[in-house]
Amino acid sequence: MTGTVMVGAKTKTESIHSKLPAITASQRVRAKQAKASAAAVQLNATNVYTLSDFDTLSNKWQANQEMMLYQGYSDANEYVKVGIVRVGIDGTVVIPYATKVAGVDGGRLKLCYNGNPAMTLSQTNNGKMIWAGAVKAGTYALYLETACENANTPVVAAFGAAVISSQNNRTFGGNNVIASASTGAATYQQFKVSKRGVAAIAVYKENAAGNVSSVIYSVQKLSGKTWKTVATGLAGVAKNNYVVTTGLAAGTYRVVANAASGEILYFINANQKASDSYGTSKKKAKEIKRKKSKKQVFLSNESTSKTHWYKIKVKKTGMTYIDITGLGNKSKISVTVTGAARLKNKTISKGFRIYGKAKKGTYYIKIKKGSKGTSGYQVKYTK
């Protein structure tokens, strides 16, 4: 999705070249008779807080909207100022552009402090897009990167501008995918868990080249007025859309992630699998009816000695199947079944099956957390 956003913007900047208006000889004459330089055009950078904002903006760029056009002529040895960009929020500024200088495509622009072409902001520039990180709200200017030696050199430029917010402590969830510009320091974005269960979170980053990659991050829970870490070293992989699952109790959480200054972090609360009741001891084991299941989770900060108890009641002797499957990332749990008969086990998709000819009676299922990475499981009395 983010690839589409950036590719869309880049595709638009490439197509701008063919749409730049030609400057006629009569226009050149009129320009020589009048003032050589034209006033820079002004543009308010579009504020971007979510991925949806960026998608919408990219589509506007592709439809030749939200683009400003400058047409003018240089003075001798002038760094022509083609645009003034007003940035309303702190963040990463992205400017797609195209130029034609003396009838030749491809002149490079640079983002500077307004009024001083020598004071260039730190930025990545591939000749089609400027990507400047950790930009403070304010007024900036776009200049030609190279001065025009001759007076009355025709200059045409088209550009757009967006600023991706670096604001922390926003809440992501549902369809709200937060886009957050890194300043180089830790980025904090929040999400909520309404009921104990398996939280599925995706966090990844994108750089100026449009490359998307994983991020190592931690999860903290709000306890009173203090944030306490409940999971560390989390990182998704591309083949799973960067989704990581972890067991969490109800509450308010935040993701703490780091990226290089200017890179864009995306935060997604993909979904949450709620959990059913469980027993804390054999005596309090919760019954699972035939062909029914229970979903449960071991919290990320719980001890590996934590156990959950269930039971099934076999009403007559016959083949019995109990299936245990995972609800998230690979993790370890140990399962013990006790009763009137000894049962076997075998591997099945995403888990294993306990089976065998069971005599009539009650069978107890003990599930023990086996690793810190355990997130969730489902136990089903299949047959």
C-alpha positions as CSV (number, residue, x, y, z in Angstrom):
1,M,0.0,0.0,0.0
2,T,2.7,2.4,0.9
3,G,4.6,1.4,-2.2
4,T,1.6,2.5,-4.2
5,V,1.6,5.8,-2.4
6,M,5.1,6.7,-3.2
7,V,5.2,5.2,-6.7
8,G,2.1,7.1,-7.5
9,A,3.7,10.3,-6.5
10,K,6.9,9.6,-8.4
11,T,4.9,8.5,-11.5
12,K,3.2,11.9,-11.4
13,T,6.4,13.8,-11.2
14,E,7.7,11.9,-14.2
15,S,4.6,12.8,-16.2
16,I,4.8,16.5,-15.3
17,H,7.7,17.0,-17.7
18,S,5.4,16.4,-20.7
19,K,2.8,18.8,-19.4
20,L,5.0,21.8,-18.8
21,P,3.8,24.6,-21.0
22,A,6.1,25.7,-23.9
23,I,7.5,29.3,-23.7
24,T,7.0,31.1,-27.0
25,A,9.4,33.6,-28.6
26,S,6.9,36.4,-28.1
27,Q,6.7,35.6,-24.4
28,R,10.5,35.8,-24.2
29,V,10.5,39.2,-25.8
30,R,7.8,40.5,-23.4
31,A,9.8,39.1,-20.5
32,K,12.9,41.0,-21.7
33,Q,11.0,44.2,-21.9
34,A,9.6,43.7,-18.4
35,K,11.0,42.4,-15.1
36,A,13.2,39.3,-15.7
37,S,12.2,37.3,-12.6
38,A,8.7,36.2,-11.7
39,A,7.3,36.0,-8.2
40,A,7.6,32.6,-6.6
41,V,4.3,30.8,-6.3
42,Q,3.0,29.9,-2.9
43,L,1.8,26.5,-1.6
44,N,0.6,25.3,1.8
45,A,2.0,21.8,2.3
46,T,-0.9,19.3,2.8
47,N,-0.9,17.9,6.3
48,V,-0.7,14.1,6.4
49,Y,-1.5,12.2,9.6
50,T,-2.7,8.8,8.3
51,L,-1.9,6.5,5.4
52,S,-5.3,7.3,4.0
53,D,-4.3,11.0,3.9
54,F,-1.2,10.0,1.9
55,D,-3.2,7.8,-0.5
56,T,-5.7,10.6,-1.2
57,L,-2.8,13.1,-1.7
58,S,-1.1,10.7,-4.1
59,N,-4.2,10.3,-6.1
60,K,-4.6,14.1,-6.3
61,W,-1.1,14.4,-7.6
62,Q,-1.8,11.8,-10.2
63,A,-4.9,13.7,-11.3
64,N,-2.8,16.9,-11.8
65,Q,-4.3,18.5,-8.7
66,E,-2.5,20.1,-5.7
67,M,0.3,21.0,-8.1
68,M,1.7,24.6,-8.4
69,L,3.2,25.9,-11.6
70,Y,5.9,28.6,-11.8
71,Q,6.8,30.3,-15.1
72,G,9.5,33.0,-15.3
73,Y,12.9,34.2,-16.3
74,S,16.1,34.4,-14.5
75,D,18.4,37.3,-13.7
76,A,22.1,36.8,-14.4
77,N,23.7,34.4,-12.0
78,E,20.5,33.9,-10.1
79,Y,19.3,30.9,-8.0
80,V,15.7,31.3,-9.1
81,K,13.1,31.0,-6.4
82,V,10.2,29.1,-7.9
83,G,8.1,28.5,-4.8
84,I,7.3,29.3,-1.2
85,V,6.2,26.3,0.8
86,R,4.3,26.9,4.1
87,V,4.7,24.0,6.5
88,G,2.0,23.9,9.2
89,I,3.2,21.0,11.4
90,D,6.5,19.5,12.3
91,G,7.4,16.4,10.3
92,T,8.9,15.1,7.1
93,V,8.3,17.2,4.0
94,V,7.8,15.4,0.6
95,I,7.9,17.5,-2.5
96,P,7.5,15.9,-6.0
97,Y,8.6,18.2,-8.7
98,A,9.7,18.7,-12.4
99,T,11.4,21.5,-14.1
100,K,12.4,22.8,-17.5
101,V,15.3,25.3,-17.7
102,A,16.3,26.9,-21.0
103,G,14.0,24.4,-22.7
104,V,15.7,21.4,-21.1
105,D,14.0,19.0,-18.7
106,G,15.5,18.0,-15.4
107,G,16.8,21.0,-13.5
108,R,17.0,20.1,-9.8
109,L,15.3,22.1,-7.1
110,K,16.3,22.4,-3.4
111,L,14.4,23.2,-0.3
112,C,15.9,26.1,1.7
113,Y,15.2,28.6,4.4
114,N,13.2,31.3,2.8
115,G,15.3,34.2,1.4
116,N,18.6,32.4,1.5
117,P,19.4,29.8,-1.2
118,A,22.7,29.0,0.5
119,M,20.9,27.7,3.6
120,T,19.7,24.3,2.4
121,L,17.7,22.0,4.7
122,S,19.0,18.4,5.1
123,Q,17.2,16.4,2.4
124,T,17.3,13.5,0.0
125,N,16.8,14.6,-3.6
126,N,16.7,12.3,-6.6
127,G,15.9,15.0,-9.2
128,K,12.2,14.2,-9.0
129,M,11.3,14.4,-5.4
130,I,12.7,16.1,-2.3
131,W,12.4,14.3,1.1
132,A,13.3,16.4,4.1
133,G,13.1,15.0,7.6
134,A,12.6,16.7,11.0
135,V,11.4,19.9,9.4
136,K,9.8,22.4,11.9
137,A,6.6,24.3,11.0
138,G,7.5,27.4,9.1
139,T,7.9,29.0,5.7
140,Y,10.5,27.6,3.3
141,A,11.5,28.2,-0.3
142,L,12.2,26.1,-3.4
143,Y,15.2,27.3,-5.4
144,L,16.9,26.0,-8.5
145,E,19.9,24.0,-7.3
146,T,22.2,25.6,-9.9
147,A,22.3,29.3,-10.6
148,C,21.3,30.5,-14.1
149,E,24.4,32.2,-15.6
150,N,22.5,34.2,-18.2
151,A,19.7,36.7,-17.7
152,N,16.3,35.9,-19.1
153,T,16.8,32.1,-19.0
154,P,13.3,30.6,-19.2
155,V,12.4,28.6,-16.1
156,V,9.3,26.5,-15.6
157,A,8.6,24.3,-12.5
158,A,5.7,22.3,-11.2
159,F,5.7,21.0,-7.6
160,G,3.4,19.7,-4.8
161,A,4.1,19.5,-1.1
162,A,3.0,17.4,1.8
163,V,4.2,17.2,5.4
164,I,3.9,13.9,7.3
165,S,3.3,14.7,11.0
166,S,5.8,13.7,13.6
167,Q,3.2,14.1,16.4
168,N,3.4,11.4,19.1
169,N,0.7,9.8,21.2
170,R,-2.0,9.5,18.5
171,T,-4.3,6.4,18.6
172,F,-4.3,3.9,15.9
173,G,-6.9,1.2,15.3
174,G,-9.7,0.1,13.0
175,N,-9.1,1.8,9.6
176,N,-6.9,4.5,11.1
177,V,-3.4,3.6,10.0
178,I,-1.1,6.2,11.4
179,A,1.7,7.7,9.3
180,S,4.3,9.2,11.6
181,A,7.5,10.9,10.6
182,S,10.6,10.0,12.6
183,T,12.8,12.7,14.0
184,G,15.5,10.2,14.9
185,A,14.3,9.9,18.5
186,A,11.8,7.3,19.7
187,T,8.3,7.5,18.2
188,Y,5.3,6.7,20.5
189,Q,1.8,5.8,19.1
190,Q,-1.0,4.4,21.1
191,F,-3.7,1.7,20.7
192,K,-6.4,0.2,22.9
193,V,-7.3,-3.4,23.9
194,S,-10.9,-3.6,24.9
195,K,-10.7,-7.3,26.1
196,R,-8.0,-9.6,27.1
197,G,-6.9,-11.4,23.9
198,V,-4.4,-11.7,21.1
199,A,-3.5,-8.2,19.7
200,A,-2.3,-8.2,16.0
201,I,-0.1,-5.2,15.3
202,A,1.8,-4.2,12.2
203,V,4.6,-1.6,12.4
204,Y,7.0,-0.9,9.5
205,K,8.9,2.0,7.9
206,E,9.5,3.6,4.6
207,N,12.5,5.6,3.4
208,A,12.9,8.3,0.8
209,A,13.6,5.7,-1.9
210,G,10.2,4.1,-1.2
211,N,11.8,1.0,0.3
212,V,9.6,-0.6,3.0
213,S,11.2,-2.7,5.9
214,S,10.6,-4.0,9.3
215,V,11.1,-2.1,12.6
216,I,12.1,-3.5,16.0
217,Y,9.8,-2.1,18.6
218,S,8.4,-2.6,22.1
219,V,5.0,-2.4,23.6
220,Q,4.2,-0.5,26.9
221,K,1.0,-0.5,29.0
222,L,-0.3,2.5,30.8
223,S,-0.5,1.8,34.5
224,G,-1.8,4.8,36.4
225,K,0.3,7.5,35.0
226,T,3.3,5.3,34.2
227,W,4.1,3.4,31.0
228,K,5.5,-0.1,31.8
229,T,7.1,-2.3,29.2
230,V,5.2,-5.6,28.6
231,A,6.9,-6.8,25.3
232,T,10.2,-6.1,23.7
233,G,12.1,-7.1,20.6
234,L,9.0,-7.3,18.4
235,A,9.5,-7.2,14.6
236,G,7.3,-8.3,11.7
237,V,8.3,-9.8,8.4
238,A,7.2,-8.8,4.9
239,K,5.6,-12.1,4.0
240,N,3.2,-11.6,7.0
241,N,2.5,-8.0,6.2
242,Y,4.7,-7.1,9.2
243,V,1.9,-8.3,11.6
244,V,3.0,-9.4,15.0
245,T,0.7,-11.0,17.6
246,T,1.0,-10.8,21.3
247,G,-1.1,-11.6,24.3
248,L,-2.4,-8.5,26.1
249,A,-4.9,-7.7,28.8
250,A,-7.5,-5.0,28.4
251,G,-6.0,-1.5,28.6
252,T,-4.2,1.4,26.9
253,Y,-0.9,0.6,25.2
254,R,1.7,2.3,23.1
255,V,4.3,1.1,20.6
256,V,7.8,2.5,21.0
257,A,9.7,2.4,17.7
258,N,12.8,4.0,16.3
259,A,13.7,4.9,12.7
260,A,16.2,7.2,11.0
261,S,15.2,10.9,10.8
262,G,12.9,11.5,8.0
263,E,11.7,7.9,7.6
264,I,8.0,7.3,7.8
265,L,6.6,4.8,10.3
266,Y,3.3,3.2,9.8
267,F,1.2,1.8,12.7
268,I,-1.7,-0.6,12.2
269,N,-3.9,-2.4,14.8
270,A,-4.8,-5.2,12.4
271,N,-7.3,-7.0,14.7
272,Q,-7.8,-8.6,18.0
273,K,-8.9,-12.2,18.8
274,A,-10.9,-12.2,22.0
275,S,-10.4,-14.9,24.6
276,D,-12.7,-17.3,26.5
277,S,-12.7,-18.2,30.2
278,Y,-10.2,-20.8,31.5
279,G,-9.6,-22.6,34.7
280,T,-6.7,-21.7,37.0
281,S,-6.4,-25.2,38.4
282,K,-7.6,-28.8,37.7
283,K,-10.5,-28.3,40.2
284,K,-11.6,-25.2,38.3
285,A,-11.2,-26.5,34.8
286,K,-13.6,-25.1,32.3
287,E,-15.6,-27.6,30.2
288,I,-15.4,-27.7,26.5
289,K,-18.5,-29.2,24.8
290,R,-18.1,-31.6,21.9
291,K,-17.4,-29.8,18.6
292,K,-16.8,-26.6,20.5
293,S,-13.6,-24.7,21.2
294,K,-12.0,-22.2,23.6
295,K,-9.6,-19.4,22.6
296,Q,-7.2,-18.1,25.2
297,V,-4.0,-16.2,25.5
298,F,-0.9,-16.2,27.7
299,L,0.0,-12.6,28.3
300,S,3.4,-11.5,27.2
301,N,4.5,-10.6,30.7
302,E,3.2,-13.7,32.4
303,S,5.5,-16.4,33.8
304,T,6.3,-19.4,31.7
305,S,5.0,-21.6,34.5
306,K,1.5,-20.2,33.9
307,T,-1.2,-22.9,33.2
308,H,-4.7,-23.0,31.9
309,W,-7.1,-25.9,32.6
310,Y,-10.0,-27.3,30.6
311,K,-12.0,-30.5,30.6
312,I,-14.1,-32.6,28.2
313,K,-16.7,-35.2,29.1
314,V,-16.6,-38.4,26.9
315,K,-20.1,-39.8,27.1
316,K,-19.3,-43.2,25.5
317,T,-16.2,-45.1,24.5
318,G,-14.9,-44.2,21.0
319,M,-12.3,-42.2,19.0
320,T,-11.7,-38.8,20.4
321,Y,-9.9,-35.8,18.9
322,I,-8.6,-32.7,20.7
323,D,-7.0,-30.1,18.4
324,I,-4.7,-27.4,19.7
325,T,-3.7,-24.6,17.3
326,G,-1.8,-21.4,17.6
327,L,-3.3,-17.9,17.2
328,G,-0.3,-16.0,16.3
329,N,3.5,-16.1,16.0
330,K,5.4,-19.3,16.5
331,S,5.6,-20.1,20.2
332,K,5.8,-23.0,22.6
333,I,3.1,-24.4,24.8
334,S,3.0,-27.8,26.5
335,V,-0.3,-29.8,26.7
336,T,-1.0,-32.7,29.0
337,V,-4.3,-34.7,28.9
338,T,-5.2,-37.0,31.7
339,G,-8.1,-39.4,32.1
340,A,-9.3,-43.0,31.8
341,A,-7.2,-43.7,28.7
342,R,-3.8,-42.7,27.3
343,L,-4.0,-40.7,24.1
344,K,-1.5,-40.2,21.3
345,N,-0.6,-36.9,19.5
346,K,0.4,-35.9,16.0
347,T,1.1,-32.7,14.1
348,I,-1.7,-30.9,12.2
349,S,-1.8,-27.6,10.4
350,K,-0.7,-24.8,12.8
351,G,-0.7,-27.1,15.8
352,F,-1.2,-30.7,16.9
353,R,-3.9,-33.3,17.6
354,I,-4.4,-35.4,20.7
355,Y,-6.3,-38.5,19.8
356,G,-7.1,-42.1,20.6
357,K,-9.9,-44.5,21.7
358,A,-11.1,-42.8,24.9
359,K,-13.2,-44.5,27.5
360,K,-16.2,-42.9,28.9
361,G,-15.3,-40.3,31.6
362,T,-13.8,-36.9,32.2
363,Y,-10.5,-35.8,30.7
364,Y,-8.5,-32.9,31.9
365,I,-6.4,-30.7,29.6
366,K,-3.6,-28.7,31.1
367,I,-1.9,-26.1,28.8
368,K,1.3,-24.5,30.0
369,K,3.1,-21.5,28.7
370,G,6.4,-22.6,27.2
371,S,8.1,-19.4,26.0
372,K,8.0,-15.6,26.5
373,G,6.8,-15.2,22.9
374,T,3.6,-17.2,23.5
375,S,0.6,-15.2,22.3
376,G,-2.5,-17.4,22.0
377,Y,-4.0,-20.7,21.2
378,Q,-7.3,-22.5,20.5
379,V,-8.3,-25.9,22.0
380,K,-11.1,-27.7,20.3
381,Y,-13.0,-30.9,21.3
382,T,-13.3,-31.9,17.7
383,K,-14.8,-35.4,18.1
